[in-house]
Amino acid sequence: MANYNLKINGKSYQVDVDEDTPLLWVLRDHLGLVGTKYSCGIAQCGACKVLIKDDAVPACVLPVSQVGEDEVTTIEGLSESGDHPLQEAWNEVDVAQCGYCQAGQIMAAAALLKKNPAPSDEEVMDAMNGNICRCGTYHRIKEAVLLASSKIK
């Protein structure tokens, strides 16, 4: 066991866990931040994505020891009141069906819009590739990302 000081959603946390503990389990089991979902466990579905250095990364395979001093943003930290342009667009477009993948989808979209606030359709599709939606709402996801982009402008 080792002691890790983490910056998550603008707050400091201290956890005592094994160095190879995935960040996902630290978030969910040790810190109670359950918005980040577990799905495949092998970084193939995107449900567990969080932002680190403005990149969407799969928390299910990232050992907590590799986080270092980088700030982590989870879906809970995207907006305290749920008024981030992506969250608003998700609601306006009515993206979610089952909703399980949505936190990871939104975090991947947030990473895209931080780097490219005015993406093309193709750039959205490329950025969202690797995030699986079993309900197949891909067309609504793309529509919501583009709507959020227009709100950010």
Phi and psi in degrees as GROMACS dihedral restraints (atoms count N, CA, C in turn):
[ dihedral_restraints ]
;  ai    aj    ak    al  type     phi  dphi    fc
    3     4     5     6     1  -138.3    20    10
    4     5     6     7     1   158.0    20    10
    6     7     8     9     1   -99.1    20    10
    7     8     9    10     1   127.4    20    10
    9    10    11    12     1  -121.8    20    10
   10    11    12    13     1   134.5    20    10
   12    13    14    15     1  -100.1    20    10
   13    14    15    16     1   118.1    20    10
   15    16    17    18     1  -119.3    20    10
   16    17    18    19     1   144.4    20    10
   18    19    20    21     1  -107.2    20    10
   19    20    21    22     1   113.0    20    10
   21    22    23    24     1  -131.2    20    10
   22    23    24    25     1   124.1    20    10
   24    25    26    27     1    53.8    20    10
   25    26    27    28     1    37.5    20    10
   27    28    29    30     1    81.3    20    10
   28    29    30    31     1     4.2    20    10
   30    31    32    33     1  -118.7    20    10
   31    32    33    34     1   154.9    20    10
   33    34    35    36     1   -98.4    20    10
   34    35    36    37     1   137.9    20    10
   36    37    38    39     1  -132.6    20    10
   37    38    39    40     1   151.6    20    10
   39    40    41    42     1  -125.3    20    10
   40    41    42    43     1   127.3    20    10
   42    43    44    45     1  -130.5    20    10
   43    44    45    46     1   147.7    20    10
   45    46    47    48     1  -115.7    20    10
   46    47    48    49     1    99.1    20    10
   48    49    50    51     1  -141.6    20    10
   49    50    51    52     1   166.5    20    10
   51    52    53    54     1   -64.1    20    10
   52    53    54    55     1   147.2    20    10
   54    55    56    57     1   -62.7    20    10
   55    56    57    58     1   -25.1    20    10
   57    58    59    60     1   -95.0    20    10
   58    59    60    61     1     8.4    20    10
   60    61    62    63     1   -64.9    20    10
   61    62    63    64     1   125.1    20    10
   63    64    65    66     1   -62.2    20    10
   64    65    66    67     1   142.2    20    10
   66    67    68    69     1   -53.1    20    10
   67    68    69    70     1   -36.6    20    10
   69    70    71    72     1   -53.9    20    10
   70    71    72    73     1   -44.6    20    10
   72    73    74    75     1   -74.8    20    10
   73    74    75    76     1   -29.9    20    10
   75    76    77    78     1   -63.9    20    10
   76    77    78    79     1   -47.5    20    10
   78    79    80    81     1   -60.0    20    10
   79    80    81    82     1   -51.4    20    10
   81    82    83    84     1   -76.6    20    10
   82    83    84    85     1   -51.5    20    10
   84    85    86    87     1   -85.7    20    10
   85    86    87    88     1   -31.1    20    10
   87    88    89    90     1  -100.8    20    10
   88    89    90    91     1   -28.9    20    10
   90    91    92    93     1  -113.4    20    10
   91    92    93    94     1    -6.8    20    10
   93    94    95    96     1    71.5    20    10
   94    95    96    97     1    17.8    20    10
   96    97    98    99     1   -92.0    20    10
   97    98    99   100     1    87.0    20    10
   99   100   101   102     1   -95.5    20    10
  100   101   102   103     1     7.2    20    10
  102   103   104   105     1   -67.2    20    10
  103   104   105   106     1   -31.1    20    10
  105   106   107   108     1   -77.7    20    10
  106   107   108   109     1   124.0    20    10
  108   109   110   111     1   -98.9    20    10
  109   110   111   112     1   150.5    20    10
  111   112   113   114     1   -95.9    20    10
  112   113   114   115     1   134.5    20    10
  114   115   116   117     1  -137.2    20    10
  115   116   117   118     1   -76.9    20    10
  117   118   119   120     1   -90.5    20    10
  118   119   120   121     1   -32.3    20    10
  120   121   122   123     1    78.9    20    10
  121   122   123   124     1     3.6    20    10
  123   124   125   126     1  -131.4    20    10
  124   125   126   127     1    21.6    20    10
  126   127   128   129     1    61.2    20    10
  127   128   129   130     1    36.1    20    10
  129   130   131   132     1  -112.2    20    10
  130   131   132   133     1   -10.3    20    10
  132   133   134   135     1  -113.9    20    10
  133   134   135   136     1   -26.1    20    10
  135   136   137   138     1    89.7    20    10
  136   137   138   139     1    -4.5    20    10
  138   139   140   141     1   -64.2    20    10
  139   140   141   142     1   -23.9    20    10
  141   142   143   144     1  -101.6    20    10
  142   143   144   145     1    15.3    20    10
  144   145   146   147     1   -67.7    20    10
  145   146   147   148     1   138.8    20    10
  147   148   149   150     1  -131.2    20    10
  148   149   150   151     1   167.0    20    10
  150   151   152   153     1   -98.6    20    10
  151   152   153   154     1   131.5    20    10
  153   154   155   156     1  -135.7    20    10
  154   155   156   157     1   123.6    20    10
  156   157   158   159     1    53.5    20    10
  157   158   159   160     1    39.4    20    10
  159   160   161   162     1    63.4    20    10
  160   161   162   163     1    15.1    20    10
  162   163   164   165     1  -107.8    20    10
  163   164   165   166     1   140.5    20    10
  165   166   167   168     1   -81.8    20    10
  166   167   168   169     1   120.3    20    10
  168   169   170   171     1  -126.7    20    10
  169   170   171   172     1   146.3    20    10
  171   172   173   174     1   -76.6    20    10
  172   173   174   175     1   117.6    20    10
  174   175   176   177     1   -75.1    20    10
  175   176   177   178     1   -14.3    20    10
  177   178   179   180     1   -73.1    20    10
  178   179   180   181     1   -21.8    20    10
  180   181   182   183     1  -118.6    20    10
  181   182   183   184     1    -0.2    20    10
  183   184   185   186     1   -89.3    20    10
  184   185   186   187     1   110.9    20    10
  186   187   188   189     1   -64.1    20    10
  187   188   189   190     1   139.7    20    10
  189   190   191   192     1   -57.0    20    10
  190   191   192   193     1   -29.5    20    10
  192   193   194   195     1   -64.7    20    10
  193   194   195   196     1   -19.7    20    10
  195   196   197   198     1   -91.1    20    10
  196   197   198   199     1    -5.8    20    10
  198   199   200   201     1   -70.9    20    10
  199   200   201   202     1   -38.7    20    10
  201   202   203   204     1    61.3    20    10
  202   203   204   205     1  -134.4    20    10
  204   205   206   207     1   -97.7    20    10
  205   206   207   208     1     6.6    20    10
  207   208   209   210     1   -67.8    20    10
  208   209   210   211     1   139.1    20    10
  210   211   212   213     1   -75.6    20    10
  211   212   213   214     1   137.8    20    10
  213   214   215   216     1  -107.8    20    10
  214   215   216   217     1   134.1    20    10
  216   217   218   219     1  -119.0    20    10
  217   218   219   220     1   125.4    20    10
  219   220   221   222     1  -103.5    20    10
  220   221   222   223     1   176.9    20    10
  222   223   224   225     1   -57.7    20    10
  223   224   225   226     1   -33.0    20    10
  225   226   227   228     1   -66.4    20    10
  226   227   228   229     1   -28.3    20    10
  228   229   230   231     1   -91.7    20    10
  229   230   231   232     1    -5.1    20    10
  231   232   233   234     1   -64.8    20    10
  232   233   234   235     1   -39.1    20    10
  234   235   236   237     1  -162.3    20    10
  235   236   237   238     1   130.5    20    10
  237   238   239   240     1   -64.4    20    10
  238   239   240   241     1   -33.8    20    10
  240   241   242   243     1  -107.8    20    10
  241   242   243   244     1     8.3    20    10
  243   244   245   246     1    72.7    20    10
  244   245   246   247     1    24.2    20    10
  246   247   248   249     1  -108.0    20    10
  247   248   249   250     1    18.5    20    10
  249   250   251   252     1   -62.7    20    10
  250   251   252   253     1   142.9    20    10
  252   253   254   255     1   -51.5    20    10
  253   254   255   256     1   -35.2    20    10
  255   256   257   258     1   -68.1    20    10
  256   257   258   259     1   -42.5    20    10
  258   259   260   261     1   -64.7    20    10
  259   260   261   262     1   -40.6    20    10
  261   262   263   264     1   -64.0    20    10
  262   263   264   265     1   -45.1    20    10
  264   265   266   267     1   -63.3    20    10
  265   266   267   268     1   -40.2    20    10
  267   268   269   270     1   -57.3    20    10
  268   269   270   271     1   -42.4    20    10
  270   271   272   273     1   -70.8    20    10
  271   272   273   274     1   -43.2    20    10
  273   274   275   276     1   -62.3    20    10
  274   275   276   277     1   -40.2    20    10
  276   277   278   279     1   -84.4    20    10
  277   278   279   280     1   -13.0    20    10
  279   280   281   282     1    59.9    20    10
  280   281   282   283     1    53.3    20    10
  282   283   284   285     1   -65.3    20    10
  283   284   285   286     1   -50.6    20    10
  285   286   287   288     1   -69.6    20    10
  286   287   288   289     1   138.2    20    10
  288   289   290   291     1  -108.5    20    10
  289   290   291   292     1   -79.9    20    10
  291   292   293   294     1   -77.9    20    10
  292   293   294   295     1   -31.3    20    10
  294   295   296   297     1    85.9    20    10
  295   296   297   298     1    -5.9    20    10
  297   298   299   300     1   -62.1    20    10
  298   299   300   301     1   -38.8    20    10
  300   301   302   303     1   -86.1    20    10
  301   302   303   304     1    -7.9    20    10
  303   304   305   306     1   -63.0    20    10
  304   305   306   307     1   -37.5    20    10
  306   307   308   309     1   -59.8    20    10
  307   308   309   310     1   -46.3    20    10
  309   310   311   312     1   -65.7    20    10
  310   311   312   313     1   -38.1    20    10
  312   313   314   315     1   -62.4    20    10
  313   314   315   316     1   -46.5    20    10
  315   316   317   318     1   -64.6    20    10
  316   317   318   319     1   -40.0    20    10
  318   319   320   321     1   -67.2    20    10
  319   320   321   322     1   -37.9    20    10
  321   322   323   324     1   -64.5    20    10
  322   323   324   325     1   -41.0    20    10
  324   325   326   327     1   -66.4    20    10
  325   326   327   328     1   -37.3    20    10
  327   328   329   330     1   -62.7    20    10
  328   329   330   331     1   -41.0    20    10
  330   331   332   333     1   -62.2    20    10
  331   332   333   334     1   -43.8    20    10
  333   334   335   336     1   -59.8    20    10
  334   335   336   337     1   -49.8    20    10
  336   337   338   339     1   -70.2    20    10
  337   338   339   340     1   -24.0    20    10
  339   340   341   342     1   -68.7    20    10
  340   341   342   343     1   -36.4    20    10
  342   343   344   345     1   -86.8    20    10
  343   344   345   346     1   -31.9    20    10
  345   346   347   348     1  -143.4    20    10
  346   347   348   349     1    89.4    20    10
  348   349   350   351     1   -69.6    20    10
  349   350   351   352     1    -9.2    20    10
  351   352   353   354     1  -133.1    20    10
  352   353   354   355     1    65.0    20    10
  354   355   356   357     1   -75.8    20    10
  355   356   357   358     1   153.9    20    10
  357   358   359   360     1   -80.7    20    10
  358   359   360   361     1   170.7    20    10
  360   361   362   363     1   -54.7    20    10
  361   362   363   364     1   -46.1    20    10
  363   364   365   366     1   -64.5    20    10
  364   365   366   367     1   -40.2    20    10
  366   367   368   369     1   -65.4    20    10
  367   368   369   370     1   -36.1    20    10
  369   370   371   372     1   -64.4    20    10
  370   371   372   373     1   -48.2    20    10
  372   373   374   375     1   -61.0    20    10
  373   374   375   376     1   -41.1    20    10
  375   376   377   378     1   -63.7    20    10
  376   377   378   379     1   -44.5    20    10
  378   379   380   381     1   -67.4    20    10
  379   380   381   382     1   -32.6    20    10
  381   382   383   384     1   -88.6    20    10
  382   383   384   385     1    -8.5    20    10
  384   385   386   387     1   -60.7    20    10
  385   386   387   388     1   132.5    20    10
  387   388   389   390     1   102.7    20    10
  388   389   390   391     1    -5.9    20    10
  390   391   392   393     1  -107.3    20    10
  391   392   393   394     1   113.7    20    10
  393   394   395   396     1   -92.9    20    10
  394   395   396   397     1   133.8    20    10
  396   397   398   399     1  -118.9    20    10
  397   398   399   400     1   109.2    20    10
  399   400   401   402     1   -66.1    20    10
  400   401   402   403     1   -23.0    20    10
  402   403   404   405     1   -81.5    20    10
  403   404   405   406     1   -12.5    20    10
  405   406   407   408     1    75.0    20    10
  406   407   408   409     1    34.5    20    10
  408   409   410   411     1   -89.0    20    10
  409   410   411   412     1    29.7    20    10
  411   412   413   414     1   -56.7    20    10
  412   413   414   415     1   -40.8    20    10
  414   415   416   417     1   -64.9    20    10
  415   416   417   418     1   -36.7    20    10
  417   418   419   420     1   -74.0    20    10
  418   419   420   421     1   -33.9    20    10
  420   421   422   423     1   -61.2    20    10
  421   422   423   424     1   -49.0    20    10
  423   424   425   426     1   -60.2    20    10
  424   425   426   427     1   -44.0    20    10
  426   427   428   429     1   -59.6    20    10
  427   428   429   430     1   -42.0    20    10
  429   430   431   432     1   -68.0    20    10
  430   431   432   433     1   -39.3    20    10
  432   433   434   435     1   -64.1    20    10
  433   434   435   436     1   -43.5    20    10
  435   436   437   438     1   -66.5    20    10
  436   437   438   439     1   -37.7    20    10
  438   439   440   441     1   -63.7    20    10
  439   440   441   442     1   -44.8    20    10
  441   442   443   444     1   -60.5    20    10
  442   443   444   445     1   -39.7    20    10
  444   445   446   447     1   -58.7    20    10
  445   446   447   448     1   -42.6    20    10
  447   448   449   450     1   -68.6    20    10
  448   449   450   451     1   -28.6    20    10
  450   451   452   453     1   -73.3    20    10
  451   452   453   454     1   -32.8    20    10
  453   454   455   456     1   -71.1    20    10
  454   455   456   457     1   -36.2    20    10
